Amino acid sequence: MDRELALEIVRVTEAAAVSSAQWLGRGKKIEADDAATTSMRTMFDSVHCRGTVVIGEGELDEAPMLYIGEEVGDGEGPEVDIAVDPLEGTNIVASGRANAVAVIAIGDRGTLLHAPDMYMEKITVGPEAAGSVRLDDPIETTIDIIAKTNNKRVRDVTVIIQDRERHQKLIDRVRAKGARVKLFGDGDVGASIAAALPRTGIDLFLGTGGAPEGVISAAAIKALGGDMQARLVPSDVEEEERCIAMGITDTSKVLQLSDLVKGDDAIFAATGVSSGELLDGVRFLGGDLAETDSIVMRAKTRTVRYIRAHHHLDYKPHLLAEE
């Protein structure tokens, strides 16, 4: 992939974030999601690539744009797989809470897992613990490993877990072991990536969440030198059949990072919509000025860039929300 592509796609996540952030706390999740999706799709027309959406807003009959199989980009440049979530956290934005982001992952054609929209068990860690933990290990064993690899006492190990009833037993076991639990609400992309970033103080992400979000997160984990394992959790026969149709014949298989994102290269970009574990949210500074906080990384070079940008909305009327 062209290295310039890493910087090009930040403009795409910035556009989605600015458009959706205007709906923050207004109780209108559909409008927020539509704004993010429309702006992201429009901006993709200027990106130098021949992209195919492999993870998006749904099938052709479910989504008018950024649907699975849609071709995006300017029709020139590298052939790539694209996984998008224009607004991870529609409920977050509607209620005005933290951790909403606009995210994109890009890989060479055929390298991103075509994950169906269902649950997935996931574990992510940073570079120090890469190769040392397993999804099926007891959480107590995993915490001991994390403490050793990260040179921490068990009581200083922080595990981030989504605040859901399905995770209550897991939360209780982490606390009984003596480690720290940090709970989060909707949106697990930022939380899972936070476990691979040293500045967050989070050592381990564990739990069951969306499979498409898992693949998007995997691109970032690969770029950060961390590690991830996952397993699909189909809830019924229909979801089992959907997995088979997408080429996943053994849903009990523990997927390695190399199964989620094949090859040695991937690009990940995210822009904060509301402030959270990974990024600050969009700030409207008065007049026509908005400020965004983004991260973009590339696995091939392990380069991670943090980008803070000012946007004069008078010059970008396509990003302004329609009342």
C-alpha positions as CSV (number, residue, x, y, z in Angstrom):
1,M,0.0,0.0,0.0
2,D,1.1,3.6,-0.6
3,R,2.3,5.2,2.6
4,E,0.4,8.4,1.6
5,L,-2.8,6.4,2.0
6,A,-2.3,6.6,5.8
7,L,-2.6,10.3,5.8
8,E,-5.4,10.4,3.2
9,I,-7.8,8.4,5.3
10,V,-7.4,10.6,8.3
11,R,-9.3,13.2,6.3
12,V,-12.1,10.7,6.0
13,T,-12.4,10.0,9.7
14,E,-12.1,13.7,10.5
15,A,-15.1,14.4,8.2
16,A,-17.2,11.7,9.8
17,A,-16.3,12.9,13.3
18,V,-17.1,16.6,12.7
19,S,-20.4,15.8,11.0
20,S,-21.6,13.4,13.7
21,A,-20.3,15.4,16.7
22,Q,-22.8,18.2,15.9
23,W,-25.5,15.7,17.1
24,L,-23.8,15.0,20.5
25,G,-26.3,14.9,23.3
26,R,-29.3,15.7,21.2
27,G,-30.9,12.3,21.5
28,K,-30.9,11.5,17.8
29,K,-28.7,8.5,17.0
30,I,-30.0,7.9,13.5
31,E,-29.2,11.5,12.5
32,A,-25.8,11.3,14.0
33,D,-25.0,8.0,12.2
34,D,-26.4,9.3,8.9
35,A,-24.2,12.4,9.1
36,A,-21.1,10.3,9.8
37,T,-21.8,7.8,7.0
38,T,-22.6,10.4,4.4
39,S,-19.5,12.5,5.1
40,M,-17.3,9.5,5.2
41,R,-18.6,8.2,1.9
42,T,-18.3,11.6,0.2
43,M,-14.7,12.0,1.4
44,F,-13.7,8.6,0.1
45,D,-14.2,9.8,-3.5
46,S,-11.0,11.7,-3.2
47,V,-8.9,8.9,-1.7
48,H,-6.3,7.5,-4.1
49,C,-7.2,3.8,-4.0
50,R,-9.4,1.1,-5.5
51,G,-11.2,0.0,-2.3
52,T,-13.8,-2.6,-1.6
53,V,-15.8,-2.4,1.7
54,V,-15.6,-5.7,3.5
55,I,-16.9,-4.5,6.8
56,G,-19.4,-1.6,6.7
57,E,-22.9,-0.5,7.4
58,G,-24.5,-3.8,6.3
59,E,-25.5,-5.6,3.1
60,L,-26.6,-3.8,0.0
61,D,-30.3,-4.1,0.9
62,E,-29.6,-2.8,4.4
63,A,-27.5,0.3,3.8
64,P,-27.6,3.0,1.0
65,M,-23.8,3.6,1.3
66,L,-20.6,2.0,2.7
67,Y,-22.4,-1.3,2.3
68,I,-20.4,-4.6,2.1
69,G,-19.1,-5.0,-1.4
70,E,-19.3,-1.3,-2.4
71,E,-16.3,0.1,-4.3
72,V,-14.8,3.3,-2.9
73,G,-11.9,5.6,-3.7
74,D,-11.0,7.4,-6.9
75,G,-10.6,4.2,-8.9
76,E,-6.8,4.4,-9.1
77,G,-4.0,3.3,-6.9
78,P,-3.7,0.2,-4.8
79,E,-6.4,-2.4,-4.5
80,V,-7.4,-2.6,-0.8
81,D,-9.9,-4.0,1.6
82,I,-11.7,-1.4,3.7
83,A,-13.4,-1.9,7.1
84,V,-15.3,1.1,8.4
85,D,-17.4,2.2,11.3
86,P,-18.4,5.8,10.5
87,L,-19.7,6.2,14.1
88,E,-18.8,3.6,16.6
89,G,-21.1,4.7,19.4
90,T,-24.4,6.0,18.0
91,N,-26.1,5.6,21.4
92,I,-23.0,7.3,23.0
93,V,-23.4,10.4,20.8
94,A,-27.2,10.5,21.3
95,S,-26.8,10.6,25.0
96,G,-23.7,12.7,25.1
97,R,-21.3,10.2,26.7
98,A,-17.7,9.3,26.2
99,N,-15.8,7.1,23.7
100,A,-17.5,7.6,20.4
101,V,-15.1,7.4,17.4
102,A,-15.0,7.3,13.6
103,V,-12.8,4.5,12.5
104,I,-11.3,2.9,9.4
105,A,-9.0,0.0,8.8
106,I,-7.4,-0.7,5.4
107,G,-5.4,-3.8,4.2
108,D,-4.2,-5.1,0.9
109,R,-6.9,-6.9,-1.1
110,G,-7.9,-10.2,0.6
111,T,-6.1,-9.5,3.9
112,L,-9.0,-8.4,6.3
113,L,-11.3,-11.1,7.8
114,H,-14.8,-10.7,6.4
115,A,-16.3,-10.9,9.9
116,P,-20.1,-11.2,10.0
117,D,-22.1,-9.0,12.2
118,M,-22.3,-11.1,15.4
119,Y,-20.6,-11.4,18.7
120,M,-16.9,-12.2,19.1
121,E,-14.8,-13.1,22.2
122,K,-11.6,-11.0,22.2
123,I,-8.5,-10.4,24.2
124,T,-5.9,-7.7,23.4
125,V,-2.6,-6.8,25.0
126,G,0.4,-4.6,24.3
127,P,3.8,-5.4,22.9
128,E,5.3,-6.6,26.2
129,A,2.8,-9.4,26.5
130,A,2.5,-10.3,22.8
131,G,2.7,-14.0,22.3
132,S,2.2,-14.7,26.0
133,V,-1.5,-14.8,26.6
134,R,-4.3,-17.1,25.3
135,L,-8.0,-16.5,24.9
136,D,-8.8,-19.7,26.7
137,D,-6.5,-19.3,29.7
138,P,-8.2,-18.6,33.0
139,I,-8.3,-14.9,33.7
140,E,-6.3,-15.5,36.9
141,T,-3.4,-17.0,34.8
142,T,-3.6,-14.2,32.3
143,I,-3.3,-11.5,35.0
144,D,-0.2,-13.2,36.4
145,I,1.3,-13.3,33.0
146,I,0.5,-9.6,32.4
147,A,1.9,-8.6,35.7
148,K,5.2,-10.4,34.9
149,T,5.5,-9.1,31.3
150,N,4.5,-5.5,32.2
151,N,6.7,-5.5,35.3
152,K,3.8,-4.6,37.6
153,R,2.3,-5.9,40.8
154,V,-1.0,-7.7,40.3
155,R,-2.8,-5.0,42.2
156,D,-1.5,-2.5,39.6
157,V,-2.7,-4.4,36.5
158,T,-5.7,-2.7,34.9
159,V,-8.2,-4.8,32.9
160,I,-10.7,-2.9,30.8
161,I,-14.1,-4.7,30.4
162,Q,-17.4,-3.6,28.9
163,D,-20.0,-2.9,31.5
164,R,-22.5,-5.7,30.5
165,E,-24.3,-8.3,32.5
166,R,-22.6,-11.0,30.4
167,H,-19.3,-9.9,31.8
168,Q,-20.2,-9.8,35.5
169,K,-18.6,-13.2,36.4
170,L,-15.5,-12.1,34.6
171,I,-15.4,-8.8,36.5
172,D,-15.9,-10.6,39.8
173,R,-13.0,-12.9,39.1
174,V,-10.6,-10.0,38.1
175,R,-11.5,-8.2,41.3
176,A,-11.1,-11.4,43.4
177,K,-7.6,-11.8,41.9
178,G,-6.7,-8.4,43.2
179,A,-6.4,-6.6,39.8
180,R,-8.1,-3.4,38.9
181,V,-11.2,-3.2,36.7
182,K,-12.0,-0.3,34.4
183,L,-15.5,-0.4,33.0
184,F,-16.7,1.2,29.8
185,G,-20.1,1.5,28.1
186,D,-20.7,1.3,24.4
187,G,-18.0,1.0,21.8
188,D,-15.1,-1.3,22.2
189,V,-12.7,-0.3,19.5
190,G,-11.0,2.4,21.5
191,A,-11.0,0.3,24.6
192,S,-9.3,-2.7,23.0
193,I,-6.7,-0.5,21.3
194,A,-6.0,1.3,24.6
195,A,-4.6,-2.0,26.0
196,A,-1.8,-1.8,23.5
197,L,-0.9,1.9,24.1
198,P,1.4,2.6,27.1
199,R,0.1,6.0,27.9
200,T,-3.3,4.7,28.8
201,G,-2.3,2.6,31.8
202,I,-4.5,-0.2,30.6
203,D,-2.9,-3.6,30.4
204,L,-5.5,-6.0,29.1
205,F,-8.8,-5.9,27.2
206,L,-11.1,-8.8,27.6
207,G,-14.7,-9.6,26.8
208,T,-17.4,-10.3,24.1
209,G,-18.3,-7.6,21.7
210,G,-18.9,-7.0,18.0
211,A,-17.0,-9.1,15.4
212,P,-16.6,-6.3,12.8
213,E,-15.2,-4.0,15.5
214,G,-12.8,-6.8,16.4
215,V,-11.3,-6.8,12.9
216,I,-11.0,-3.0,12.8
217,S,-9.2,-3.1,16.2
218,A,-6.9,-5.9,15.0
219,A,-5.4,-3.5,12.3
220,A,-4.4,-1.1,15.1
221,I,-3.1,-3.8,17.4
222,K,-0.9,-5.1,14.5
223,A,0.5,-1.6,13.9
224,L,1.2,-1.2,17.6
225,G,3.1,-4.5,17.9
226,G,0.5,-5.9,20.3
227,D,-1.4,-9.1,20.2
228,M,-5.0,-10.2,19.9
229,Q,-6.9,-13.5,19.8
230,A,-10.6,-13.9,19.1
231,R,-13.4,-16.4,18.5
232,L,-16.7,-15.9,16.8
233,V,-19.8,-16.5,18.9
234,P,-22.8,-17.2,16.6
235,S,-26.1,-17.2,18.5
236,D,-28.1,-19.5,16.2
237,V,-28.1,-21.7,13.1
238,E,-28.6,-18.7,10.9
239,E,-25.5,-17.0,12.2
240,E,-23.5,-20.3,11.8
241,E,-24.6,-20.5,8.2
242,R,-23.6,-16.8,7.7
243,C,-20.1,-17.7,8.9
244,I,-19.9,-20.6,6.5
245,A,-21.1,-18.4,3.6
246,M,-18.3,-15.9,4.4
247,G,-15.6,-18.7,4.4
248,I,-15.4,-19.4,8.2
249,T,-16.2,-23.1,8.5
250,D,-15.0,-23.6,12.1
251,T,-16.5,-21.0,14.4
252,S,-14.9,-22.7,17.5
253,K,-11.4,-21.8,16.2
254,V,-9.4,-19.3,18.1
255,L,-8.5,-16.7,15.6
256,Q,-4.9,-15.3,15.8
257,L,-4.0,-11.7,14.9
258,S,-2.7,-13.1,11.6
259,D,-6.1,-14.6,10.9
260,L,-7.9,-11.3,11.5
261,V,-5.4,-9.2,9.5
262,K,-3.2,-11.2,7.1
263,G,0.2,-10.0,5.8
264,D,2.6,-7.5,7.2
265,D,0.8,-4.3,6.5
266,A,-2.4,-2.6,7.6
267,I,-3.5,1.0,8.2
268,F,-5.8,2.2,11.0
269,A,-7.2,5.7,11.5
270,A,-9.6,7.1,14.1
271,T,-10.9,10.5,15.0
272,G,-12.6,11.1,18.3
273,V,-16.2,12.2,18.3
274,S,-16.6,12.4,22.0
275,S,-13.6,12.2,24.4
276,G,-12.6,8.8,25.6
277,E,-9.8,6.3,26.3
278,L,-8.1,6.8,22.9
279,L,-8.8,10.3,21.8
280,D,-10.3,13.7,22.6
281,G,-13.6,14.5,21.0
282,V,-14.5,17.2,18.5
283,R,-14.4,20.6,20.1
284,F,-16.4,23.5,18.6
285,L,-14.3,26.5,19.4
286,G,-16.6,29.3,18.4
287,G,-17.3,30.9,15.1
288,D,-16.7,28.4,12.3
289,L,-13.8,26.7,14.0
290,A,-13.8,23.0,15.0
291,E,-10.8,21.0,16.4
292,T,-10.3,17.3,15.9
293,D,-8.0,14.7,17.6
294,S,-7.0,11.7,15.4
295,I,-4.6,8.8,15.4
296,V,-3.3,7.0,12.4
297,M,-0.9,4.1,12.3
298,R,0.7,1.7,9.8
299,A,1.7,-1.8,10.6
300,K,4.5,-2.1,8.1
301,T,6.5,0.7,9.7
302,R,5.0,0.7,13.2
303,T,4.6,4.5,12.7
304,V,1.9,6.0,15.0
305,R,0.9,9.6,14.4
306,Y,-1.3,11.8,16.5
307,I,-2.9,14.6,14.5
308,R,-4.7,17.6,15.9
309,A,-6.4,19.7,13.3
310,H,-8.5,22.9,13.0
311,H,-11.3,22.9,10.5
312,H,-12.9,26.1,9.3
313,L,-16.4,25.0,8.6
314,D,-17.3,28.0,6.5
315,Y,-15.0,26.4,3.9
316,K,-16.4,22.9,4.5
317,P,-20.2,23.4,4.3
318,H,-20.7,19.7,3.4
319,L,-19.8,18.9,7.1
320,L,-22.5,21.1,8.6
321,A,-25.5,19.3,10.1
322,E,-28.8,19.8,8.5
323,E,-31.4,21.0,11.0
